[in-house]
Amino acid sequence: MTPRETFEQKLPVKITKEKAQKIGGTYQFKITGDSGGDWSMDLTKEADWISEGVLEGAACVITCGDADWVAIIEGTLNAQMAFMGGKLKVTGPDASKALSMSLKLTSILT
């Protein structure tokens, strides 16, 4: 599996309108490495939450290597352990809000 496949196939089926409304917020994913890229997730919209590219002004920016990202989505790497080990970084205009928002994604990412 590649990061592109996670954003185009795995994650869209895990997001429901109810989850999107409960989580809310805007996310930017910067996946590094040979198969990386930029994807965004806007859970403030009614549908079509994930798109390729950069979402300027995202409240939560998540940076992760391509292999680690795939491992998180496949469930072989715990996202919180990846964060504590420096494999996943969370930033944003308001750092504490960004960290809180990243924790809300657990129901979608795993």
N, CA, C and O atoms as a Tinker XYZ file with bonds, in Angstrom:
   440  protein
     1  N      0.845000   -1.179000    0.000000    73     2
     2  CA     0.000000    0.000000    0.000000    64     1     3
     3  C      0.886000    1.237000    0.000000    63     2     4     5
     4  O      1.960000    1.245000    0.601000    81     3
     5  N      0.431000    2.273000   -0.673000    73     3     6
     6  CA     1.156000    3.543000   -0.731000    64     5     7
     7  C      0.359000    4.618000    0.005000    63     6     8     9
     8  O     -0.832000    4.440000    0.260000    81     7
     9  N      1.006000    5.730000    0.349000    73     7    10
    10  CA     0.251000    6.826000    0.962000    64     9    11
    11  C     -0.932000    7.263000    0.088000    63    10    12    13
    12  O     -2.018000    7.527000    0.604000    81    11
    13  N     -0.725000    7.341000   -1.224000    73    11    14
    14  CA    -1.814000    7.726000   -2.125000    64    13    15
    15  C     -3.007000    6.791000   -1.948000    63    14    16    17
    16  O     -4.149000    7.246000   -1.876000    81    15
    17  N     -2.749000    5.496000   -1.879000    73    15    18
    18  CA    -3.836000    4.532000   -1.707000    64    17    19
    19  C     -4.545000    4.712000   -0.367000    63    18    20    21
    20  O     -5.754000    4.501000   -0.270000    81    19
    21  N     -3.793000    5.102000    0.668000    73    19    22
    22  CA    -4.449000    5.320000    1.962000    64    21    23
    23  C     -5.430000    6.484000    1.885000    63    22    24    25
    24  O     -6.522000    6.427000    2.451000    81    23
    25  N     -5.026000    7.553000    1.172000    73    23    26
    26  CA    -5.890000    8.732000    1.068000    64    25    27
    27  C     -7.023000    8.557000    0.068000    63    26    28    29
    28  O     -8.091000    9.147000    0.231000    81    27
    29  N     -6.801000    7.753000   -0.964000    73    27    30
    30  CA    -7.825000    7.585000   -1.988000    64    29    31
    31  C     -8.766000    6.416000   -1.732000    63    30    32    33
    32  O     -9.909000    6.432000   -2.188000    81    31
    33  N     -8.296000    5.393000   -1.004000    73    31    34
    34  CA    -9.099000    4.190000   -0.823000    64    33    35
    35  C     -9.446000    3.878000    0.630000    63    34    36    37
    36  O    -10.607000    3.614000    0.944000    81    35
    37  N     -8.459000    3.904000    1.512000    73    35    38
    38  CA    -8.671000    3.483000    2.902000    64    37    39
    39  C     -9.440000    4.506000    3.736000    63    38    40    41
    40  O    -10.459000    4.184000    4.347000    81    39
    41  N     -8.940000    5.739000    3.753000    73    39    42
    42  CA    -9.523000    6.759000    4.632000    64    41    43
    43  C    -10.925000    7.199000    4.237000    63    42    44    45
    44  O    -11.766000    7.371000    5.119000    81    43
    45  N    -11.219000    7.392000    2.946000    73    43    46
    46  CA   -12.570000    7.852000    2.595000    64    45    47
    47  C    -13.692000    6.946000    3.100000    63    46    48    49
    48  O    -14.765000    7.437000    3.449000    81    47
    49  N    -13.466000    5.652000    3.143000    73    47    50
    50  CA   -14.522000    4.743000    3.601000    64    49    51
    51  C    -14.659000    4.740000    5.127000    63    50    52    53
    52  O    -15.658000    4.259000    5.662000    81    51
    53  N    -13.661000    5.273000    5.819000    73    51    54
    54  CA   -13.717000    5.325000    7.280000    64    53    55
    55  C    -14.405000    6.585000    7.803000    63    54    56    57
    56  O    -14.776000    6.660000    8.975000    81    55
    57  N    -14.571000    7.570000    6.924000    73    55    58
    58  CA   -15.182000    8.829000    7.351000    64    57    59
    59  C    -16.672000    8.792000    7.051000    63    58    60    61
    60  O    -17.094000    8.531000    5.925000    81    59
    61  N    -17.442000    9.055000    8.071000    73    59    62
    62  CA   -18.885000    9.205000    7.898000    64    61    63
    63  C    -19.230000   10.660000    8.179000    63    62    64    65
    64  O    -18.427000   11.400000    8.747000    81    63
    65  N    -20.411000   11.057000    7.784000    73    63    66
    66  CA   -20.847000   12.432000    8.038000    64    65    67
    67  C    -20.844000   12.712000    9.544000    63    66    68    69
    68  O    -20.479000   13.805000    9.978000    81    67
    69  N    -21.251000   11.722000   10.330000    73    67    70
    70  CA   -21.294000   11.887000   11.789000    64    69    71
    71  C    -19.892000   12.075000   12.357000    63    70    72    73
    72  O    -19.674000   12.940000   13.205000    81    71
    73  N    -18.924000   11.252000   11.883000    73    71    74
    74  CA   -17.546000   11.389000   12.362000    64    73    75
    75  C    -16.971000   12.741000   11.966000    63    74    76    77
    76  O    -16.297000   13.396000   12.761000    81    75
    77  N    -17.240000   13.152000   10.737000    73    75    78
    78  CA   -16.732000   14.446000   10.260000    64    77    79
    79  C    -17.258000   15.579000   11.129000    63    78    80    81
    80  O    -16.502000   16.471000   11.515000    81    79
    81  N    -18.552000   15.548000   11.438000    73    79    82
    82  CA   -19.142000   16.598000   12.269000    64    81    83
    83  C    -18.581000   16.569000   13.684000    63    82    84    85
    84  O    -18.353000   17.618000   14.286000    81    83
    85  N    -18.358000   15.373000   14.216000    73    83    86
    86  CA   -17.845000   15.238000   15.580000    64    85    87
    87  C    -16.397000   15.720000   15.682000    63    86    88    89
    88  O    -16.030000   16.395000   16.644000    81    87
    89  N    -15.582000   15.374000   14.692000    73    87    90
    90  CA   -14.171000   15.751000   14.713000    64    89    91
    91  C    -14.001000   17.201000   14.286000    63    90    92    93
    92  O    -13.336000   17.978000   14.971000    81    91
    93  N    -14.597000   17.566000   13.160000    73    91    94
    94  CA   -14.474000   18.933000   12.655000    64    93    95
    95  C    -13.036000   19.301000   12.348000    63    94    96    97
    96  O    -12.121000   18.509000   12.578000    81    95
    97  N    -12.842000   20.472000   11.842000    73    95    98
    98  CA   -11.491000   20.982000   11.642000    64    97    99
    99  C    -10.895000   20.684000   10.285000    63    98   100   101
   100  O    -11.431000   19.912000    9.490000    81    99
   101  N     -9.755000   21.331000   10.049000    73    99   102
   102  CA    -9.045000   21.173000    8.792000    64   101   103
   103  C     -7.649000   20.625000    9.062000    63   102   104   105
   104  O     -6.969000   21.046000    9.998000    81   103
   105  N     -7.240000   19.689000    8.234000    73   103   106
   106  CA    -5.980000   18.984000    8.420000    64   105   107
   107  C     -5.162000   19.008000    7.135000    63   106   108   109
   108  O     -5.706000   18.915000    6.035000    81   107
   109  N     -3.867000   19.131000    7.291000    73   107   110
   110  CA    -2.932000   19.020000    6.174000    64   109   111
   111  C     -1.977000   17.876000    6.492000    63   110   112   113
   112  O     -1.424000   17.807000    7.589000    81   111
   113  N     -1.789000   16.987000    5.534000    73   111   114
   114  CA    -0.875000   15.853000    5.704000    64   113   115
   115  C      0.288000   16.033000    4.747000    63   114   116   117
   116  O      0.096000   16.130000    3.535000    81   115
   117  N      1.487000   16.076000    5.291000    73   115   118
   118  CA     2.710000   16.169000    4.502000    64   117   119
   119  C      3.435000   14.840000    4.670000    63   118   120   121
   120  O      4.067000   14.585000    5.696000    81   119
   121  N      3.334000   14.007000    3.654000    73   119   122
   122  CA     3.948000   12.692000    3.709000    64   121   123
   123  C      5.260000   12.773000    2.938000    63   122   124   125
   124  O      5.274000   13.083000    1.747000    81   123
   125  N      6.356000   12.495000    3.627000    73   123   126
   126  CA     7.677000   12.598000    3.023000    64   125   127
   127  C      8.110000   11.242000    2.481000    63   126   128   129
   128  O      7.506000   10.216000    2.793000    81   127
   129  N      9.152000   11.249000    1.673000    73   127   130
   130  CA     9.682000   10.014000    1.111000    64   129   131
   131  C      9.334000    9.880000   -0.358000    63   130   132   133
   132  O      8.628000   10.717000   -0.922000    81   131
   133  N      9.832000    8.825000   -0.970000    73   131   134
   134  CA     9.676000    8.627000   -2.415000    64   133   135
   135  C      8.223000    8.548000   -2.867000    63   134   136   137
   136  O      7.893000    9.002000   -3.963000    81   135
   137  N      7.351000    7.979000   -2.042000    73   135   138
   138  CA     5.939000    7.861000   -2.439000    64   137   139
   139  C      5.054000    8.840000   -1.675000    63   138   140   141
   140  O      3.840000    8.653000   -1.584000    81   139
   141  N      5.666000    9.874000   -1.134000    73   139   142
   142  CA     4.925000   10.858000   -0.351000    64   141   143
   143  C      4.186000   11.873000   -1.208000    63   142   144   145
   144  O      4.091000   11.736000   -2.427000    81   143
   145  N      3.671000   12.884000   -0.545000    73   143   146
   146  CA     2.926000   13.940000   -1.205000    64   145   147
   147  C      2.148000   14.733000   -0.180000    63   146   148   149
   148  O      2.311000   14.542000    1.025000    81   147
   149  N      1.303000   15.621000   -0.663000    73   147   150
   150  CA     0.477000   16.458000    0.212000    64   149   151
   151  C     -0.992000   16.138000   -0.015000    63   150   152   153
   152  O     -1.465000   16.077000   -1.149000    81   151
   153  N     -1.698000   15.934000    1.084000    73   151   154
   154  CA    -3.140000   15.711000    1.049000    64   153   155
   155  C     -3.768000   16.532000    2.160000    63   154   156   157
   156  O     -3.121000   16.831000    3.164000    81   155
   157  N     -5.019000   16.893000    1.979000    73   155   158
   158  CA    -5.724000   17.635000    3.012000    64   157   159
   159  C     -7.040000   16.937000    3.338000    63   158   160   161
   160  O     -7.583000   16.165000    2.548000    81   159
   161  N     -7.523000   17.241000    4.525000    73   159   162
   162  CA    -8.793000   16.696000    4.991000    64   161   163
   163  C     -9.561000   17.847000    5.627000    63   162   164   165
   164  O     -9.118000   18.435000    6.614000    81   163
   165  N    -10.709000   18.158000    5.053000    73   163   166
   166  CA   -11.532000   19.243000    5.575000    64   165   167
   167  C    -12.825000   18.642000    6.112000    63   166   168   169
   168  O    -13.767000   18.382000    5.364000    81   167
   169  N    -12.846000   18.429000    7.416000    73   167   170
   170  CA   -13.999000   17.800000    8.055000    64   169   171
   171  C    -15.060000   18.810000    8.467000    63   170   172   173
   172  O    -15.963000   18.489000    9.240000    81   171
   173  N    -14.952000   20.028000    7.952000    73   171   174
   174  CA   -16.002000   21.016000    8.173000    64   173   175
   175  C    -16.997000   21.012000    7.017000    63   174   176   177
   176  O    -18.044000   21.654000    7.095000    81   175
   177  N    -16.674000   20.293000    5.948000    73   175   178
   178  CA   -17.536000   20.226000    4.771000    64   177   179
   179  C    -18.577000   19.113000    4.941000    63   178   180   181
   180  O    -18.488000   18.294000    5.855000    81   179
   181  N    -19.549000   19.105000    4.051000    73   179   182
   182  CA   -20.609000   18.093000    4.070000    64   181   183
   183  C    -20.158000   16.761000    3.477000    63   182   184   185
   184  O    -20.679000   15.709000    3.850000    81   183
   185  N    -19.196000   16.797000    2.559000    73   183   186
   186  CA   -18.711000   15.583000    1.891000    64   185   187
   187  C    -17.397000   15.916000    1.183000    63   186   188   189
   188  O    -16.892000   17.034000    1.275000    81   187
   189  N    -16.858000   14.929000    0.480000    73   187   190
   190  CA   -15.594000   15.123000   -0.248000    64   189   191
   191  C    -14.525000   15.716000    0.665000    63   190   192   193
   192  O    -13.956000   16.770000    0.382000    81   191
   193  N    -14.270000   15.021000    1.751000    73   191   194
   194  CA   -13.404000   15.539000    2.809000    64   193   195
   195  C    -11.920000   15.507000    2.464000    63   194   196   197
   196  O    -11.159000   16.341000    2.953000    81   195
   197  N    -11.500000   14.567000    1.638000    73   195   198
   198  CA   -10.077000   14.390000    1.364000    64   197   199
   199  C     -9.758000   14.849000   -0.060000    63   198   200   201
   200  O    -10.476000   14.528000   -1.007000    81   199
   201  N     -8.672000   15.601000   -0.189000    73   199   202
   202  CA    -8.226000   15.995000   -1.518000    64   201   203
   203  C     -6.702000   16.054000   -1.542000    63   202   204   205
   204  O     -6.049000   16.238000   -0.516000    81   203
   205  N     -6.167000   15.895000   -2.730000    73   203   206
   206  CA    -4.727000   15.979000   -2.893000    64   205   207
   207  C     -4.335000   17.440000   -2.977000    63   206   208   209
   208  O     -5.067000   18.260000   -3.532000    81   207
   209  N     -3.177000   17.760000   -2.423000    73   207   210
   210  CA    -2.672000   19.122000   -2.474000    64   209   211
   211  C     -2.634000   19.772000   -1.102000    63   210   212   213
   212  O     -2.862000   19.128000   -0.078000    81   211
   213  N     -2.343000   21.046000   -1.110000    73   211   214
   214  CA    -2.156000   21.808000    0.130000    64   213   215
   215  C     -3.401000   22.622000    0.432000    63   214   216   217
   216  O     -3.950000   23.289000   -0.445000    81   215
   217  N     -3.836000   22.561000    1.674000    73   215   218
   218  CA    -4.943000   23.372000    2.169000    64   217   219
   219  C     -4.341000   24.474000    3.032000    63   218   220   221
   220  O     -3.978000   24.242000    4.185000    81   219
   221  N     -4.240000   25.659000    2.473000    73   219   222
   222  CA    -3.649000   26.782000    3.203000    64   221   223
   223  C     -4.464000   27.076000    4.463000    63   222   224   225
   224  O     -5.695000   27.078000    4.434000    81   223
   225  N     -3.765000   27.321000    5.555000    73   223   226
   226  CA    -4.424000   27.690000    6.794000    64   225   227
   227  C     -5.011000   26.530000    7.577000    63   226   228   229
   228  O     -5.821000   26.747000    8.478000    81   227
   229  N     -4.621000   25.296000    7.253000    73   227   230
   230  CA    -5.123000   24.137000    8.002000    64   229   231
   231  C     -4.767000   24.294000    9.476000    63   230   232   233
   232  O     -3.668000   24.728000    9.821000    81   231
   233  N     -5.699000   23.939000   10.325000    73   231   234
   234  CA    -5.498000   24.092000   11.773000    64   233   235
   235  C     -4.523000   23.064000   12.335000    63   234   236   237
   236  O     -3.899000   23.301000   13.370000    81   235
   237  N     -4.388000   21.925000   11.660000    73   235   238
   238  CA    -3.512000   20.857000   12.131000    64   237   239
   239  C     -2.704000   20.330000   10.948000    63   238   240   241
   240  O     -3.273000   19.907000    9.942000    81   239
   241  N     -1.394000   20.358000   11.069000    73   239   242
   242  CA    -0.510000   19.869000   10.021000    64   241   243
   243  C      0.239000   18.647000   10.563000    63   242   244   245
   244  O      0.927000   18.721000   11.581000    81   243
   245  N      0.087000   17.533000    9.863000    73   243   246
   246  CA     0.714000   16.281000   10.270000    64   245   247
   247  C      1.771000   15.917000    9.244000    63   246   248   249
   248  O      1.480000   15.824000    8.052000    81   247
   249  N      2.997000   15.710000    9.703000    73   247   250
   250  CA     4.107000   15.337000    8.843000    64   249   251
   251  C      4.593000   13.952000    9.254000    63   250   252   253
   252  O      4.811000   13.680000   10.434000    81   251
   253  N      4.758000   13.076000    8.255000    73   251   254
   254  CA     5.143000   11.698000    8.547000    64   253   255
   255  C      5.824000   11.106000    7.317000    63   254   256   257
   256  O      5.500000   11.478000    6.188000    81   255
   257  N      6.751000   10.200000    7.527000    73   255   258
   258  CA     7.385000    9.486000    6.426000    64   257   259
   259  C      6.404000    8.523000    5.775000    63   258   260   261
   260  O      5.467000    8.050000    6.418000    81   259
   261  N      6.623000    8.235000    4.497000    73   259   262
   262  CA     5.682000    7.402000    3.750000    64   261   263
   263  C      5.501000    6.007000    4.345000    63   262   264   265
   264  O      4.368000    5.549000    4.492000    81   263
   265  N      6.583000    5.329000    4.686000    73   263   266
   266  CA     6.467000    3.973000    5.242000    64   265   267
   267  C      5.786000    3.991000    6.606000    63   266   268   269
   268  O      4.973000    3.117000    6.906000    81   267
   269  N      6.113000    4.977000    7.426000    73   267   270
   270  CA     5.479000    5.079000    8.748000    64   269   271
   271  C      3.994000    5.399000    8.613000    63   270   272   273
   272  O      3.178000    4.867000    9.365000    81   271
   273  N      3.633000    6.269000    7.658000    73   271   274
   274  CA     2.224000    6.604000    7.451000    64   273   275
   275  C      1.424000    5.357000    7.074000    63   274   276   277
   276  O      0.352000    5.111000    7.626000    81   275
   277  N      1.941000    4.590000    6.149000    73   275   278
   278  CA     1.251000    3.368000    5.729000    64   277   279
   279  C      1.129000    2.401000    6.903000    63   278   280   281
   280  O      0.091000    1.762000    7.073000    81   279
   281  N      2.173000    2.292000    7.706000    73   279   282
   282  CA     2.132000    1.410000    8.873000    64   281   283
   283  C      1.068000    1.866000    9.878000    63   282   284   285
   284  O      0.398000    1.033000   10.488000    81   283
   285  N      0.912000    3.162000   10.050000    73   283   286
   286  CA    -0.130000    3.682000   10.947000    64   285   287
   287  C     -1.507000    3.300000   10.425000    63   286   288   289
   288  O     -2.347000    2.809000   11.179000    81   287
   289  N     -1.738000    3.524000    9.138000    73   287   290
   290  CA    -3.044000    3.230000    8.549000    64   289   291
   291  C     -3.331000    1.730000    8.562000    63   290   292   293
   292  O     -4.475000    1.320000    8.761000    81   291
   293  N     -2.308000    0.914000    8.354000    73   291   294
   294  CA    -2.489000   -0.538000    8.363000    64   293   295
   295  C     -2.567000   -1.112000    9.771000    63   294   296   297
   296  O     -2.876000   -2.291000    9.941000    81   295
   297  N     -2.292000   -0.292000   10.783000    73   295   298
   298  CA    -2.413000   -0.732000   12.165000    64   297   299
   299  C     -1.189000   -1.426000   12.725000    63   298   300   301
   300  O     -1.265000   -2.032000   13.794000    81   299
   301  N     -0.054000   -1.354000   12.026000    73   299   302
   302  CA     1.160000   -1.988000   12.541000    64   301   303
   303  C      2.046000   -1.007000   13.306000    63   302   304   305
   304  O      3.035000   -1.413000   13.917000    81   303
   305  N      1.702000    0.274000   13.279000    73   303   306
   306  CA     2.408000    1.303000   14.045000    64   305   307
   307  C      1.369000    2.179000   14.720000    63   306   308   309
   308  O      0.498000    2.746000   14.060000    81   307
   309  N      1.463000    2.285000   16.023000    73   307   310
   310  CA     0.555000    3.115000   16.789000    64   309   311
   311  C      0.898000    4.584000   16.564000    63   310   312   313
   312  O      2.053000    4.982000   16.714000    81   311
   313  N     -0.093000    5.386000   16.208000    73   311   314
   314  CA     0.135000    6.805000   15.895000    64   313   315
   315  C      0.715000    7.563000   17.081000    63   314   316   317
   316  O      1.585000    8.415000   16.898000    81   315
   317  N      0.252000    7.272000   18.287000    73   315   318
   318  CA     0.774000    7.977000   19.453000    64   317   319
   319  C      2.226000    7.595000   19.717000    63   318   320   321
   320  O      3.027000    8.436000   20.124000    81   319
   321  N      2.567000    6.323000   19.485000    73   319   322
   322  CA     3.955000    5.893000   19.647000    64   321   323
   323  C      4.832000    6.529000   18.560000    63   322   324   325
   324  O      5.975000    6.906000   18.819000    81   323
   325  N      4.292000    6.643000   17.350000    73   323   326
   326  CA     5.026000    7.295000   16.262000    64   325   327
   327  C      5.293000    8.752000   16.619000    63   326   328   329
   328  O      6.380000    9.267000   16.354000    81   327
   329  N      4.314000    9.416000   17.215000    73   327   330
   330  CA     4.480000   10.806000   17.632000    64   329   331
   331  C      5.558000   10.912000   18.706000    63   330   332   333
   332  O      6.447000   11.759000   18.618000    81   331
   333  N      5.478000   10.059000   19.708000    73   331   334
   334  CA     6.448000   10.116000   20.806000    64   333   335
   335  C      7.851000    9.746000   20.329000    63   334   336   337
   336  O      8.839000   10.205000   20.902000    81   335
   337  N      7.946000    8.924000   19.292000    73   335   338
   338  CA     9.233000    8.533000   18.753000    64   337   339
   339  C      9.762000    9.468000   17.681000    63   338   340   341
   340  O     10.816000    9.209000   17.099000    81   339
   341  N      9.039000   10.562000   17.410000    73   339   342
   342  CA     9.485000   11.540000   16.435000    64   341   343
   343  C      9.222000   11.155000   14.983000    63   342   344   345
   344  O      9.701000   11.827000   14.069000    81   343
   345  N      8.471000   10.087000   14.765000    73   343   346
   346  CA     8.169000    9.651000   13.395000    64   345   347
   347  C      6.971000   10.395000   12.812000    63   346   348   349
   348  O      6.783000   10.413000   11.595000    81   347
   349  N      6.179000   10.995000   13.658000    73   347   350
   350  CA     5.001000   11.751000   13.250000    64   349   351
   351  C      5.050000   13.084000   13.981000    63   350   352   353
   352  O      5.169000   13.129000   15.205000    81   351
   353  N      4.958000   14.160000   13.226000    73   351   354
   354  CA     5.031000   15.497000   13.827000    64   353   355
   355  C      3.708000   16.214000   13.621000    63   354   356   357
   356  O      3.076000   16.089000   12.572000    81   355
   357  N      3.298000   16.964000   14.634000    73   355   358
   358  CA     2.049000   17.719000   14.581000    64   357   359
   359  C      2.360000   19.182000   14.842000    63   358   360   361
   360  O      2.965000   19.531000   15.855000    81   359
   361  N      1.937000   20.033000   13.913000    73   359   362
   362  CA     2.118000   21.472000   14.058000    64   361   363
   363  C      0.831000   22.172000   13.637000    63   362   364   365
   364  O     -0.124000   21.534000   13.194000    81   363
   365  N      0.824000   23.456000   13.780000    73   363   366
   366  CA    -0.323000   24.254000   13.370000    64   365   367
   367  C     -0.205000   25.648000   13.935000    63   366   368   369
   368  O      0.678000   25.916000   14.750000    81   367
   369  N     -1.086000   26.544000   13.512000    73   367   370
   370  CA    -1.045000   27.927000   14.003000    64   369   371
   371  C     -1.161000   28.006000   15.526000    63   370   372   373
   372  O     -0.531000   28.855000   16.158000    81   371
   373  N     -1.956000   27.131000   16.103000    73   371   374
   374  CA    -2.118000   27.029000   17.556000    64   373   375
   375  C     -1.684000   25.617000   17.930000    63   374   376   377
   376  O     -2.443000   24.664000   17.757000    81   375
   377  N     -0.468000   25.484000   18.440000    73   375   378
   378  CA     0.140000   24.166000   18.670000    64   377   379
   379  C     -0.695000   23.263000   19.574000    63   378   380   381
   380  O     -0.836000   22.075000   19.284000    81   379
   381  N     -1.245000   23.791000   20.653000    73   379   382
   382  CA    -2.023000   22.945000   21.565000    64   381   383
   383  C     -3.324000   22.492000   20.912000    63   382   384   385
   384  O     -3.757000   21.358000   21.118000    81   383
   385  N     -3.949000   23.365000   20.129000    73   383   386
   386  CA    -5.171000   22.989000   19.412000    64   385   387
   387  C     -4.851000   21.934000   18.362000    63   386   388   389
   388  O     -5.616000   20.985000   18.190000    81   387
   389  N     -3.725000   22.085000   17.653000    73   387   390
   390  CA    -3.332000   21.122000   16.630000    64   389   391
   391  C     -3.114000   19.747000   17.241000    63   390   392   393
   392  O     -3.535000   18.741000   16.670000    81   391
   393  N     -2.468000   19.693000   18.385000    73   391   394
   394  CA    -2.235000   18.406000   19.049000    64   393   395
   395  C     -3.554000   17.774000   19.461000    63   394   396   397
   396  O     -3.752000   16.574000   19.272000    81   395
   397  N     -4.449000   18.561000   20.018000    73   395   398
   398  CA    -5.773000   18.070000   20.401000    64   397   399
   399  C     -6.532000   17.551000   19.187000    63   398   400   401
   400  O     -7.181000   16.507000   19.255000    81   399
   401  N     -6.451000   18.279000   18.078000    73   399   402
   402  CA    -7.141000   17.858000   16.855000    64   401   403
   403  C     -6.566000   16.548000   16.316000    63   402   404   405
   404  O     -7.303000   15.704000   15.807000    81   403
   405  N     -5.253000   16.384000   16.429000    73   403   406
   406  CA    -4.635000   15.158000   15.920000    64   405   407
   407  C     -5.130000   13.936000   16.687000    63   406   408   409
   408  O     -5.287000   12.861000   16.109000    81   407
   409  N     -5.371000   14.094000   17.964000    73   407   410
   410  CA    -5.867000   12.975000   18.776000    64   409   411
   411  C     -7.279000   12.563000   18.366000    63   410   412   413
   412  O     -7.654000   11.401000   18.516000    81   411
   413  N     -8.053000   13.497000   17.855000    73   411   414
   414  CA    -9.417000   13.197000   17.435000    64   413   415
   415  C     -9.451000   12.310000   16.185000    63   414   416   417
   416  O    -10.465000   11.674000   15.901000    81   415
   417  N     -8.354000   12.272000   15.452000    73   415   418
   418  CA    -8.308000   11.496000   14.210000    64   417   419
   419  C     -8.198000    9.990000   14.427000    63   418   420   421
   420  O     -8.334000    9.221000   13.476000    81   419
   421  N     -7.960000    9.568000   15.633000    73   419   422
   422  CA    -7.754000    8.149000   15.922000    64   421   423
   423  C     -8.879000    7.289000   15.367000    63   422   424   425
   424  O     -8.623000    6.202000   14.848000    81   423
   425  N    -10.111000    7.752000   15.466000    73   423   426
   426  CA   -11.244000    6.947000   14.988000    64   425   427
   427  C    -11.242000    6.766000   13.472000    63   426   428   429
   428  O    -11.899000    5.863000   12.955000    81   427
   429  N    -10.512000    7.613000   12.763000    73   427   430
   430  CA   -10.427000    7.508000   11.307000    64   429   431
   431  C     -9.164000    6.783000   10.874000    63   430   432   433
   432  O     -9.196000    5.973000    9.947000    81   431
   433  N     -8.056000    7.068000   11.537000    73   431   434
   434  CA    -6.774000    6.534000   11.105000    64   433   435
   435  C     -6.585000    5.053000   11.416000    63   434   436   437
   436  O     -5.817000    4.374000   10.734000    81   435
   437  N     -7.265000    4.550000   12.419000    73   435   438
   438  CA    -7.013000    3.152000   12.809000    64   437   439
   439  C     -8.208000    2.275000   12.492000    63   438   440
   440  O     -8.176000    1.072000   12.750000    81   439
